[in-house]
């Protein structure tokens, strides 16, 4: 349950997702996550670091092996979300009349 509490916090999964290709600095994360405040970013980074999912690096922050495994577990959800969004778009373009 602790994992769901951590990942359910606002911006946590988005921050992790932005690190999927490699280390990312705090400024880059703030740019990529429009609307994310610096205070929330640093709070989430502290939480993710203390949980062993993220680690500081010379280039900012990066996923640990545990964090990389989490990203792999999230990939099917990402694929599903893309399919779902495409279906939503098709439904908006071709509404069903009742």
Backbone atoms as SQL, in Angstrom:
CREATE TABLE atoms (id INTEGER PRIMARY KEY, chain TEXT, resi INTEGER, resn TEXT, atom TEXT, x REAL, y REAL, z REAL);
INSERT INTO atoms VALUES
  (1, 'A', 1, 'UNK', 'N', 0.816, -1.191, 0.000),
  (2, 'A', 1, 'UNK', 'CA', 0.000, 0.000, 0.000),
  (3, 'A', 1, 'UNK', 'C', 0.859, 1.255, 0.000),
  (4, 'A', 2, 'UNK', 'N', 2.032, 1.197, 0.597),
  (5, 'A', 2, 'UNK', 'CA', 2.905, 2.369, 0.645),
  (6, 'A', 2, 'UNK', 'C', 3.273, 2.827, -0.759),
  (7, 'A', 3, 'UNK', 'N', 3.464, 1.891, -1.675),
  (8, 'A', 3, 'UNK', 'CA', 3.808, 2.253, -3.060),
  (9, 'A', 3, 'UNK', 'C', 2.669, 3.044, -3.687),
  (10, 'A', 4, 'UNK', 'N', 1.439, 2.606, -3.486),
  (11, 'A', 4, 'UNK', 'CA', 0.304, 3.333, -4.059),
  (12, 'A', 4, 'UNK', 'C', 0.180, 4.724, -3.459),
  (13, 'A', 5, 'UNK', 'N', 0.475, 4.846, -2.187),
  (14, 'A', 5, 'UNK', 'CA', 0.453, 6.169, -1.558),
  (15, 'A', 5, 'UNK', 'C', 1.490, 7.086, -2.204),
  (16, 'A', 6, 'UNK', 'N', 2.700, 6.561, -2.413),
  (17, 'A', 6, 'UNK', 'CA', 3.761, 7.364, -3.016),
  (18, 'A', 6, 'UNK', 'C', 3.437, 7.726, -4.459),
  (19, 'A', 7, 'UNK', 'N', 3.052, 6.734, -5.254),
  (20, 'A', 7, 'UNK', 'CA', 2.811, 6.991, -6.680),
  (21, 'A', 7, 'UNK', 'C', 1.516, 7.752, -6.926),
  (22, 'A', 8, 'UNK', 'N', 0.624, 7.725, -5.956),
  (23, 'A', 8, 'UNK', 'CA', -0.625, 8.464, -6.090),
  (24, 'A', 8, 'UNK', 'C', -0.493, 9.945, -5.778),
  (25, 'A', 9, 'UNK', 'N', 0.650, 10.333, -5.267),
  (26, 'A', 9, 'UNK', 'CA', 0.858, 11.750, -4.972),
  (27, 'A', 9, 'UNK', 'C', 1.015, 12.522, -6.270),
  (28, 'A', 10, 'UNK', 'N', 0.475, 13.713, -6.241),
  (29, 'A', 10, 'UNK', 'CA', 0.479, 14.535, -7.444),
  (30, 'A', 10, 'UNK', 'C', 1.893, 14.696, -7.997),
  (31, 'A', 11, 'UNK', 'N', 2.033, 14.483, -9.281),
  (32, 'A', 11, 'UNK', 'CA', 3.259, 14.650, -10.061),
  (33, 'A', 11, 'UNK', 'C', 4.264, 13.513, -9.924),
  (34, 'A', 12, 'UNK', 'N', 4.098, 12.601, -8.982),
  (35, 'A', 12, 'UNK', 'CA', 5.118, 11.571, -8.757),
  (36, 'A', 12, 'UNK', 'C', 5.360, 10.734, -10.012),
  (37, 'A', 13, 'UNK', 'N', 4.313, 10.179, -10.589),
  (38, 'A', 13, 'UNK', 'CA', 4.494, 9.341, -11.777),
  (39, 'A', 13, 'UNK', 'C', 4.992, 10.148, -12.971),
  (40, 'A', 14, 'UNK', 'N', 4.528, 11.359, -13.106),
  (41, 'A', 14, 'UNK', 'CA', 4.987, 12.190, -14.225),
  (42, 'A', 14, 'UNK', 'C', 6.481, 12.472, -14.110),
  (43, 'A', 15, 'UNK', 'N', 6.952, 12.757, -12.919),
  (44, 'A', 15, 'UNK', 'CA', 8.380, 13.009, -12.697),
  (45, 'A', 15, 'UNK', 'C', 9.178, 11.763, -13.068),
  (46, 'A', 16, 'UNK', 'N', 8.725, 10.610, -12.609),
  (47, 'A', 16, 'UNK', 'CA', 9.406, 9.361, -12.947),
  (48, 'A', 16, 'UNK', 'C', 9.401, 9.118, -14.449),
  (49, 'A', 17, 'UNK', 'N', 8.280, 9.353, -15.090),
  (50, 'A', 17, 'UNK', 'CA', 8.155, 9.124, -16.531),
  (51, 'A', 17, 'UNK', 'C', 9.137, 10.010, -17.305),
  (52, 'A', 18, 'UNK', 'N', 9.325, 11.216, -16.862),
  (53, 'A', 18, 'UNK', 'CA', 10.253, 12.123, -17.535),
  (54, 'A', 18, 'UNK', 'C', 11.705, 11.679, -17.394),
  (55, 'A', 19, 'UNK', 'N', 11.983, 10.817, -16.432),
  (56, 'A', 19, 'UNK', 'CA', 13.345, 10.306, -16.233),
  (57, 'A', 19, 'UNK', 'C', 13.605, 9.008, -16.998),
  (58, 'A', 20, 'UNK', 'N', 12.615, 8.526, -17.721),
  (59, 'A', 20, 'UNK', 'CA', 12.727, 7.207, -18.332),
  (60, 'A', 20, 'UNK', 'C', 13.868, 7.090, -19.336),
  (61, 'A', 21, 'UNK', 'N', 14.278, 8.180, -19.973),
  (62, 'A', 21, 'UNK', 'CA', 15.336, 8.123, -20.990),
  (63, 'A', 21, 'UNK', 'C', 16.716, 8.430, -20.419),
  (64, 'A', 22, 'UNK', 'N', 16.779, 8.785, -19.150),
  (65, 'A', 22, 'UNK', 'CA', 18.080, 9.083, -18.543),
  (66, 'A', 22, 'UNK', 'C', 17.981, 10.206, -17.546),
  (67, 'A', 23, 'UNK', 'N', 19.115, 10.604, -16.994),
  (68, 'A', 23, 'UNK', 'CA', 19.131, 11.653, -15.970),
  (69, 'A', 23, 'UNK', 'C', 18.514, 12.961, -16.470),
  (70, 'A', 24, 'UNK', 'N', 17.848, 13.646, -15.546),
  (71, 'A', 24, 'UNK', 'CA', 17.182, 14.910, -15.869),
  (72, 'A', 24, 'UNK', 'C', 17.429, 15.880, -14.714),
  (73, 'A', 25, 'UNK', 'N', 17.752, 17.104, -15.050),
  (74, 'A', 25, 'UNK', 'CA', 17.933, 18.139, -14.045),
  (75, 'A', 25, 'UNK', 'C', 16.600, 18.699, -13.580),
  (76, 'A', 26, 'UNK', 'N', 16.636, 19.372, -12.441),
  (77, 'A', 26, 'UNK', 'CA', 15.411, 19.933, -11.864),
  (78, 'A', 26, 'UNK', 'C', 14.779, 20.972, -12.788),
  (79, 'A', 27, 'UNK', 'N', 15.577, 21.814, -13.394),
  (80, 'A', 27, 'UNK', 'CA', 15.011, 22.829, -14.306),
  (81, 'A', 27, 'UNK', 'C', 14.319, 22.185, -15.489),
  (82, 'A', 28, 'UNK', 'N', 14.926, 21.138, -16.037),
  (83, 'A', 28, 'UNK', 'CA', 14.312, 20.433, -17.167),
  (84, 'A', 28, 'UNK', 'C', 12.991, 19.791, -16.738),
  (85, 'A', 29, 'UNK', 'N', 12.956, 19.240, -15.535),
  (86, 'A', 29, 'UNK', 'CA', 11.705, 18.655, -15.042),
  (87, 'A', 29, 'UNK', 'C', 10.623, 19.714, -14.903),
  (88, 'A', 30, 'UNK', 'N', 10.986, 20.878, -14.394),
  (89, 'A', 30, 'UNK', 'CA', 10.006, 21.963, -14.257),
  (90, 'A', 30, 'UNK', 'C', 9.487, 22.400, -15.622),
  (91, 'A', 31, 'UNK', 'N', 10.353, 22.415, -16.618),
  (92, 'A', 31, 'UNK', 'CA', 9.941, 22.794, -17.978),
  (93, 'A', 31, 'UNK', 'C', 9.025, 21.739, -18.581),
  (94, 'A', 32, 'UNK', 'N', 9.390, 20.481, -18.427),
  (95, 'A', 32, 'UNK', 'CA', 8.624, 19.377, -19.015),
  (96, 'A', 32, 'UNK', 'C', 7.280, 19.175, -18.334),
  (97, 'A', 33, 'UNK', 'N', 7.185, 19.552, -17.078),
  (98, 'A', 33, 'UNK', 'CA', 5.963, 19.340, -16.297),
  (99, 'A', 33, 'UNK', 'C', 5.311, 20.691, -16.016),
  (100, 'A', 34, 'UNK', 'N', 4.736, 21.282, -17.029),
  (101, 'A', 34, 'UNK', 'CA', 4.111, 22.598, -16.889),
  (102, 'A', 34, 'UNK', 'C', 3.097, 22.577, -15.748),
  (103, 'A', 35, 'UNK', 'N', 3.215, 23.545, -14.867),
  (104, 'A', 35, 'UNK', 'CA', 2.307, 23.638, -13.731),
  (105, 'A', 35, 'UNK', 'C', 2.873, 23.063, -12.441),
  (106, 'A', 36, 'UNK', 'N', 3.990, 22.368, -12.540),
  (107, 'A', 36, 'UNK', 'CA', 4.648, 21.801, -11.366),
  (108, 'A', 36, 'UNK', 'C', 5.464, 22.895, -10.677),
  (109, 'A', 37, 'UNK', 'N', 5.221, 23.091, -9.391),
  (110, 'A', 37, 'UNK', 'CA', 5.987, 24.106, -8.660),
  (111, 'A', 37, 'UNK', 'C', 7.307, 23.504, -8.192),
  (112, 'A', 38, 'UNK', 'N', 8.279, 24.354, -7.980),
  (113, 'A', 38, 'UNK', 'CA', 9.585, 23.867, -7.538),
  (114, 'A', 38, 'UNK', 'C', 9.497, 23.224, -6.157),
  (115, 'A', 39, 'UNK', 'N', 8.642, 23.742, -5.292),
  (116, 'A', 39, 'UNK', 'CA', 8.528, 23.153, -3.952),
  (117, 'A', 39, 'UNK', 'C', 7.966, 21.730, -4.015),
  (118, 'A', 40, 'UNK', 'N', 6.961, 21.518, -4.859),
  (119, 'A', 40, 'UNK', 'CA', 6.394, 20.174, -5.010),
  (120, 'A', 40, 'UNK', 'C', 7.422, 19.256, -5.677),
  (121, 'A', 41, 'UNK', 'N', 8.128, 19.758, -6.683),
  (122, 'A', 41, 'UNK', 'CA', 9.149, 18.945, -7.353),
  (123, 'A', 41, 'UNK', 'C', 10.176, 18.450, -6.343),
  (124, 'A', 42, 'UNK', 'N', 10.734, 19.344, -5.549),
  (125, 'A', 42, 'UNK', 'CA', 11.771, 18.943, -4.601),
  (126, 'A', 42, 'UNK', 'C', 11.227, 18.024, -3.512),
  (127, 'A', 43, 'UNK', 'N', 9.972, 18.207, -3.127),
  (128, 'A', 43, 'UNK', 'CA', 9.349, 17.296, -2.158),
  (129, 'A', 43, 'UNK', 'C', 9.239, 15.898, -2.758),
  (130, 'A', 44, 'UNK', 'N', 8.747, 15.808, -3.995),
  (131, 'A', 44, 'UNK', 'CA', 8.616, 14.495, -4.643),
  (132, 'A', 44, 'UNK', 'C', 9.985, 13.854, -4.856),
  (133, 'A', 45, 'UNK', 'N', 10.976, 14.638, -5.258),
  (134, 'A', 45, 'UNK', 'CA', 12.313, 14.085, -5.454),
  (135, 'A', 45, 'UNK', 'C', 12.869, 13.537, -4.140),
  (136, 'A', 46, 'UNK', 'N', 12.625, 14.226, -3.034),
  (137, 'A', 46, 'UNK', 'CA', 13.068, 13.716, -1.729),
  (138, 'A', 46, 'UNK', 'C', 12.375, 12.395, -1.408),
  (139, 'A', 47, 'UNK', 'N', 11.064, 12.351, -1.635),
  (140, 'A', 47, 'UNK', 'CA', 10.304, 11.131, -1.347),
  (141, 'A', 47, 'UNK', 'C', 10.766, 9.966, -2.225),
  (142, 'A', 48, 'UNK', 'N', 10.943, 10.234, -3.520),
  (143, 'A', 48, 'UNK', 'CA', 11.365, 9.183, -4.444),
  (144, 'A', 48, 'UNK', 'C', 12.793, 8.729, -4.168),
  (145, 'A', 49, 'UNK', 'N', 13.640, 9.663, -3.740),
  (146, 'A', 49, 'UNK', 'CA', 15.014, 9.317, -3.390),
  (147, 'A', 49, 'UNK', 'C', 15.046, 8.468, -2.126),
  (148, 'A', 50, 'UNK', 'N', 14.299, 8.873, -1.110),
  (149, 'A', 50, 'UNK', 'CA', 14.293, 8.109, 0.140),
  (150, 'A', 50, 'UNK', 'C', 13.657, 6.734, -0.037),
  (151, 'A', 51, 'UNK', 'N', 12.846, 6.562, -1.079),
  (152, 'A', 51, 'UNK', 'CA', 12.231, 5.268, -1.376),
  (153, 'A', 51, 'UNK', 'C', 13.115, 4.383, -2.245),
  (154, 'A', 52, 'UNK', 'N', 14.245, 4.918, -2.683),
  (155, 'A', 52, 'UNK', 'CA', 15.168, 4.123, -3.487),
  (156, 'A', 52, 'UNK', 'C', 14.798, 4.015, -4.950),
  (157, 'A', 53, 'UNK', 'N', 13.921, 4.885, -5.431),
  (158, 'A', 53, 'UNK', 'CA', 13.454, 4.835, -6.815),
  (159, 'A', 53, 'UNK', 'C', 14.233, 5.803, -7.696),
  (160, 'A', 54, 'UNK', 'N', 14.700, 6.891, -7.104),
  (161, 'A', 54, 'UNK', 'CA', 15.454, 7.935, -7.798),
  (162, 'A', 54, 'UNK', 'C', 16.738, 8.183, -7.009),
  (163, 'A', 55, 'UNK', 'N', 17.787, 8.568, -7.733),
  (164, 'A', 55, 'UNK', 'CA', 19.052, 8.911, -7.076),
  (165, 'A', 55, 'UNK', 'C', 19.625, 10.165, -7.707),
  (166, 'A', 56, 'UNK', 'N', 20.280, 11.001, -6.907),
  (167, 'A', 56, 'UNK', 'CA', 20.969, 12.161, -7.488),
  (168, 'A', 56, 'UNK', 'C', 22.104, 11.671, -8.386),
  (169, 'A', 57, 'UNK', 'N', 22.361, 12.431, -9.446),
  (170, 'A', 57, 'UNK', 'CA', 23.469, 12.102, -10.342),
  (171, 'A', 57, 'UNK', 'C', 24.171, 13.392, -10.741),
  (172, 'A', 58, 'UNK', 'N', 25.247, 13.261, -11.458),
  (173, 'A', 58, 'UNK', 'CA', 25.987, 14.441, -11.923),
  (174, 'A', 58, 'UNK', 'C', 25.139, 15.305, -12.844),
  (175, 'A', 59, 'UNK', 'N', 24.162, 14.690, -13.497),
  (176, 'A', 59, 'UNK', 'CA', 23.304, 15.411, -14.451),
  (177, 'A', 59, 'UNK', 'C', 21.943, 15.756, -13.878),
  (178, 'A', 60, 'UNK', 'N', 21.744, 15.601, -12.601),
  (179, 'A', 60, 'UNK', 'CA', 20.457, 15.908, -11.985),
  (180, 'A', 60, 'UNK', 'C', 19.975, 14.744, -11.156),
  (181, 'A', 61, 'UNK', 'N', 18.932, 14.089, -11.631),
  (182, 'A', 61, 'UNK', 'CA', 18.368, 12.930, -10.956),
  (183, 'A', 61, 'UNK', 'C', 18.162, 11.838, -11.991),
  (184, 'A', 62, 'UNK', 'N', 18.288, 10.581, -11.529),
  (185, 'A', 62, 'UNK', 'CA', 18.089, 9.458, -12.440),
  (186, 'A', 62, 'UNK', 'C', 17.387, 8.329, -11.708),
  (187, 'A', 63, 'UNK', 'N', 16.804, 7.441, -12.486),
  (188, 'A', 63, 'UNK', 'CA', 16.147, 6.274, -11.928),
  (189, 'A', 63, 'UNK', 'C', 17.192, 5.290, -11.419),
  (190, 'A', 64, 'UNK', 'N', 16.893, 4.645, -10.324),
  (191, 'A', 64, 'UNK', 'CA', 17.711, 3.538, -9.854),
  (192, 'A', 64, 'UNK', 'C', 17.250, 2.285, -10.608),
  (193, 'A', 65, 'UNK', 'N', 17.836, 1.157, -10.316),
  (194, 'A', 65, 'UNK', 'CA', 17.374, -0.088, -10.939),
  (195, 'A', 65, 'UNK', 'C', 15.921, -0.344, -10.583),
  (196, 'A', 66, 'UNK', 'N', 15.564, -0.048, -9.359),
  (197, 'A', 66, 'UNK', 'CA', 14.177, -0.206, -8.927),
  (198, 'A', 66, 'UNK', 'C', 13.253, 0.726, -9.705),
  (199, 'A', 67, 'UNK', 'N', 13.693, 1.956, -9.915),
  (200, 'A', 67, 'UNK', 'CA', 12.905, 2.913, -10.688),
  (201, 'A', 67, 'UNK', 'C', 12.765, 2.494, -12.145),
  (202, 'A', 68, 'UNK', 'N', 13.839, 1.966, -12.730),
  (203, 'A', 68, 'UNK', 'CA', 13.784, 1.493, -14.121),
  (204, 'A', 68, 'UNK', 'C', 12.818, 0.323, -14.244),
  (205, 'A', 69, 'UNK', 'N', 12.800, -0.553, -13.243),
  (206, 'A', 69, 'UNK', 'CA', 11.852, -1.669, -13.255),
  (207, 'A', 69, 'UNK', 'C', 10.418, -1.161, -13.176),
  (208, 'A', 70, 'UNK', 'N', 10.205, -0.103, -12.408),
  (209, 'A', 70, 'UNK', 'CA', 8.871, 0.494, -12.327),
  (210, 'A', 70, 'UNK', 'C', 8.437, 1.033, -13.683),
  (211, 'A', 71, 'UNK', 'N', 9.337, 1.709, -14.376),
  (212, 'A', 71, 'UNK', 'CA', 9.001, 2.241, -15.706),
  (213, 'A', 71, 'UNK', 'C', 8.609, 1.106, -16.645),
  (214, 'A', 72, 'UNK', 'N', 9.334, 0.001, -16.589),
  (215, 'A', 72, 'UNK', 'CA', 8.986, -1.154, -17.428),
  (216, 'A', 72, 'UNK', 'C', 7.591, -1.666, -17.089),
  (217, 'A', 73, 'UNK', 'N', 7.236, -1.654, -15.822),
  (218, 'A', 73, 'UNK', 'CA', 5.902, -2.088, -15.408),
  (219, 'A', 73, 'UNK', 'C', 4.820, -1.114, -15.882),
  (220, 'A', 74, 'UNK', 'N', 5.179, 0.163, -16.056),
  (221, 'A', 74, 'UNK', 'CA', 4.203, 1.173, -16.488),
  (222, 'A', 74, 'UNK', 'C', 4.006, 1.213, -18.004),
  (223, 'A', 75, 'UNK', 'N', 4.922, 0.638, -18.762),
  (224, 'A', 75, 'UNK', 'CA', 4.818, 0.708, -20.231),
  (225, 'A', 75, 'UNK', 'C', 3.497, 0.146, -20.765),
  (226, 'A', 76, 'UNK', 'N', 3.015, -1.008, -20.279),
  (227, 'A', 76, 'UNK', 'CA', 1.710, -1.472, -20.768),
  (228, 'A', 76, 'UNK', 'C', 0.578, -0.484, -20.480),
  (229, 'A', 77, 'UNK', 'N', 0.638, 0.178, -19.347),
  (230, 'A', 77, 'UNK', 'CA', -0.371, 1.192, -19.035),
  (231, 'A', 77, 'UNK', 'C', -0.276, 2.351, -20.020),
  (232, 'A', 78, 'UNK', 'N', 0.927, 2.752, -20.381),
  (233, 'A', 78, 'UNK', 'CA', 1.129, 3.812, -21.371),
  (234, 'A', 78, 'UNK', 'C', 0.539, 3.407, -22.718),
  (235, 'A', 79, 'UNK', 'N', 0.786, 2.169, -23.127),
  (236, 'A', 79, 'UNK', 'CA', 0.233, 1.683, -24.402),
  (237, 'A', 79, 'UNK', 'C', -1.291, 1.683, -24.361),
  (238, 'A', 80, 'UNK', 'N', -1.861, 1.236, -23.242),
  (239, 'A', 80, 'UNK', 'CA', -3.309, 1.248, -23.099),
  (240, 'A', 80, 'UNK', 'C', -3.846, 2.671, -23.177),
  (241, 'A', 81, 'UNK', 'N', -3.168, 3.614, -22.510),
  (242, 'A', 81, 'UNK', 'CA', -3.618, 5.009, -22.498),
  (243, 'A', 81, 'UNK', 'C', -3.611, 5.609, -23.896),
  (244, 'A', 82, 'UNK', 'N', -2.621, 5.259, -24.705),
  (245, 'A', 82, 'UNK', 'CA', -2.575, 5.753, -26.088),
  (246, 'A', 82, 'UNK', 'C', -3.761, 5.212, -26.870),
  (247, 'A', 83, 'UNK', 'N', -4.036, 3.921, -26.735),
  (248, 'A', 83, 'UNK', 'CA', -5.176, 3.309, -27.421),
  (249, 'A', 83, 'UNK', 'C', -6.483, 3.948, -26.974),
  (250, 'A', 84, 'UNK', 'N', -6.614, 4.159, -25.679),
  (251, 'A', 84, 'UNK', 'CA', -7.817, 4.776, -25.135),
  (252, 'A', 84, 'UNK', 'C', -8.005, 6.196, -25.671),
  (253, 'A', 85, 'UNK', 'N', -6.929, 6.984, -25.684),
  (254, 'A', 85, 'UNK', 'CA', -7.010, 8.365, -26.174),
  (255, 'A', 85, 'UNK', 'C', -7.405, 8.394, -27.648),
  (256, 'A', 86, 'UNK', 'N', -6.879, 7.472, -28.438),
  (257, 'A', 86, 'UNK', 'CA', -7.238, 7.408, -29.861),
  (258, 'A', 86, 'UNK', 'C', -8.717, 7.061, -30.018),
  (259, 'A', 87, 'UNK', 'N', -9.220, 6.158, -29.197),
  (260, 'A', 87, 'UNK', 'CA', -10.639, 5.800, -29.242),
  (261, 'A', 87, 'UNK', 'C', -11.504, 6.987, -28.846),
  (262, 'A', 88, 'UNK', 'N', -11.071, 7.741, -27.841),
  (263, 'A', 88, 'UNK', 'CA', -11.813, 8.932, -27.424),
  (264, 'A', 88, 'UNK', 'C', -11.870, 9.950, -28.550),
  (265, 'A', 89, 'UNK', 'N', -10.754, 10.118, -29.226),
  (266, 'A', 89, 'UNK', 'CA', -10.688, 11.065, -30.334),
  (267, 'A', 89, 'UNK', 'C', -11.618, 10.630, -31.468),
  (268, 'A', 90, 'UNK', 'N', -11.626, 9.346, -31.784),
  (269, 'A', 90, 'UNK', 'CA', -12.518, 8.836, -32.835),
  (270, 'A', 90, 'UNK', 'C', -13.970, 9.057, -32.445),
  (271, 'A', 91, 'UNK', 'N', -14.307, 8.797, -31.175),
  (272, 'A', 91, 'UNK', 'CA', -15.681, 8.977, -30.714),
  (273, 'A', 91, 'UNK', 'C', -16.110, 10.436, -30.793),
  (274, 'A', 92, 'UNK', 'N', -15.192, 11.362, -30.524),
  (275, 'A', 92, 'UNK', 'CA', -15.519, 12.793, -30.608),
  (276, 'A', 92, 'UNK', 'C', -15.732, 13.227, -32.058),
  (277, 'A', 93, 'UNK', 'N', -15.015, 12.606, -32.973),
  (278, 'A', 93, 'UNK', 'CA', -15.138, 12.952, -34.385),
  (279, 'A', 93, 'UNK', 'C', -16.391, 12.329, -34.995),
  (280, 'A', 94, 'UNK', 'N', -16.838, 11.218, -34.453),
  (281, 'A', 94, 'UNK', 'CA', -18.002, 10.500, -34.984),
  (282, 'A', 94, 'UNK', 'C', -18.983, 10.191, -33.850),
  (283, 'A', 95, 'UNK', 'N', -19.642, 11.223, -33.325),
  (284, 'A', 95, 'UNK', 'CA', -20.556, 10.970, -32.189),
  (285, 'A', 95, 'UNK', 'C', -21.712, 10.055, -32.594),
  (286, 'A', 96, 'UNK', 'N', -22.128, 9.233, -31.667),
  (287, 'A', 96, 'UNK', 'CA', -23.247, 8.330, -31.893),
  (288, 'A', 96, 'UNK', 'C', -24.524, 9.090, -31.578),
  (289, 'A', 97, 'UNK', 'N', -25.474, 9.038, -32.513),
  (290, 'A', 97, 'UNK', 'CA', -26.750, 9.710, -32.269),
  (291, 'A', 97, 'UNK', 'C', -27.664, 8.776, -31.503),
  (292, 'A', 98, 'UNK', 'N', -28.367, 9.360, -30.521),
  (293, 'A', 98, 'UNK', 'CA', -29.280, 8.568, -29.701),
  (294, 'A', 98, 'UNK', 'C', -30.686, 8.933, -30.012);
